[in-house]
Amino acid sequence: MTGPVSVVATALIYSGRPNPSWPIAPKPAAEIAAALDRMPRLVGRNQDLGGLGYSGVAVEITDPSGYQRHWSLFQGVARSADHSFADADRRIEDMVVRTVPSATREQHQVLMALAQTR
């Protein structure tokens, strides 16, 4: 089965409110999925993703066959299952953050602050 990948992102924000999620348009979704596939694996580095406030983004990728991959990206490390990968200069995390819809940015000021500090 061929076709575009489907990508849904979720900002991981400890705010007392539900974490915002949004679908990513097909072109940036394909770019993000391809970039995740090219990341080098990290050996022996399995840091915690979390704490108070912004703690990265989660990405759910569904390929045309329905197979799903789940990723968490934070502070230059991407995790999928029990494996960690290098997200040099937080490039892929930034790619995801740039897809946040403006209404979501307005509702969650921490995302706006994050985007401006990159």
C-alpha positions as CSV (number, residue, x, y, z in Angstrom):
1,M,0.0,0.0,0.0
2,T,1.4,3.4,-0.9
3,G,0.5,6.9,0.1
4,P,1.5,9.7,2.5
5,V,2.3,9.1,6.1
6,S,0.0,10.6,8.7
7,V,1.7,12.5,11.5
8,V,0.1,13.8,14.7
9,A,2.2,15.8,17.2
10,T,1.5,16.5,20.8
11,A,3.3,19.2,22.9
12,L,4.3,17.7,26.2
13,I,3.5,20.5,28.6
14,Y,3.0,20.1,32.3
15,S,0.3,22.8,32.7
16,G,-2.7,21.2,34.4
17,R,-4.5,21.2,31.1
18,P,-4.6,18.5,28.4
19,N,-1.6,18.5,26.2
20,P,-2.4,20.0,22.8
21,S,-2.3,17.8,19.7
22,W,-2.4,18.6,16.0
23,P,-2.2,16.9,12.7
24,I,0.8,17.8,10.5
25,A,0.2,18.6,6.8
26,P,1.5,16.0,4.4
27,K,4.6,17.7,3.1
28,P,6.1,18.6,6.5
29,A,4.9,15.2,7.8
30,A,6.9,13.4,5.2
31,E,10.0,15.5,5.9
32,I,9.7,14.9,9.6
33,A,9.2,11.1,9.1
34,A,12.2,11.0,6.8
35,A,14.4,12.9,9.2
36,L,13.5,10.6,12.1
37,D,14.4,7.6,9.9
38,R,17.9,9.1,9.3
39,M,18.9,9.8,12.9
40,P,22.0,8.1,14.3
41,R,21.4,5.8,17.3
42,L,22.7,6.7,20.7
43,V,24.2,3.9,22.8
44,G,23.9,4.1,26.6
45,R,22.0,7.3,26.7
46,N,18.4,7.0,27.9
47,Q,17.6,10.3,29.6
48,D,14.3,11.2,31.2
49,L,11.9,13.3,29.1
50,G,10.1,15.4,31.5
51,G,9.6,17.7,34.4
52,L,7.6,20.8,35.0
53,G,6.7,22.9,32.0
54,Y,7.7,22.1,28.5
55,S,9.2,18.6,28.1
56,G,9.3,18.2,24.4
57,V,7.0,16.8,21.7
58,A,5.6,13.4,21.0
59,V,5.1,12.4,17.4
60,E,2.9,9.5,16.2
61,I,3.6,8.4,12.6
62,T,1.2,6.1,10.8
63,D,2.4,4.7,7.5
64,P,0.0,3.8,4.6
65,S,-0.2,0.2,5.8
66,G,-1.4,1.4,9.3
67,Y,1.8,0.6,11.1
68,Q,2.5,3.2,13.9
69,R,5.7,4.5,15.3
70,H,5.8,6.7,18.4
71,W,8.6,9.2,19.2
72,S,9.4,11.6,22.0
73,L,11.8,14.5,21.2
74,F,13.4,16.7,23.9
75,Q,16.8,18.3,24.4
76,G,18.5,16.8,21.4
77,V,17.4,13.2,22.1
78,A,14.7,11.4,20.2
79,R,13.3,8.2,21.7
80,S,11.3,5.4,20.1
81,A,10.5,2.3,22.1
82,D,13.6,1.5,24.1
83,H,16.0,3.2,21.7
84,S,17.5,6.7,21.8
85,F,18.7,8.7,18.8
86,A,20.6,12.0,18.3
87,D,18.5,15.0,17.3
88,A,21.4,17.2,16.5
89,D,20.8,20.8,17.5
90,R,17.1,19.8,18.2
91,R,16.5,20.1,14.4
92,I,13.7,17.6,14.2
93,E,12.1,18.9,17.5
94,D,12.2,22.4,15.9
95,M,10.6,21.0,12.7
96,V,7.7,19.7,14.7
97,V,7.3,22.9,16.8
98,R,7.1,25.0,13.7
99,T,4.0,23.1,12.6
100,V,2.0,24.2,15.7
101,P,-1.2,25.9,14.6
102,S,-1.4,29.6,15.5
103,A,-4.5,29.0,17.7
104,T,-2.6,26.4,19.7
105,R,0.3,28.8,20.1
106,E,-2.0,31.5,21.5
107,Q,-3.5,29.1,24.0
108,H,-0.2,27.7,25.1
109,Q,2.2,30.5,25.5
110,V,5.1,28.2,26.5
111,L,5.2,26.9,22.9
112,M,5.4,30.4,21.6
113,A,8.3,31.1,24.0
114,L,10.0,27.9,23.0
115,A,9.7,28.7,19.3
116,Q,11.2,32.2,19.9
117,T,14.2,30.9,21.8
118,R,15.5,28.6,19.0
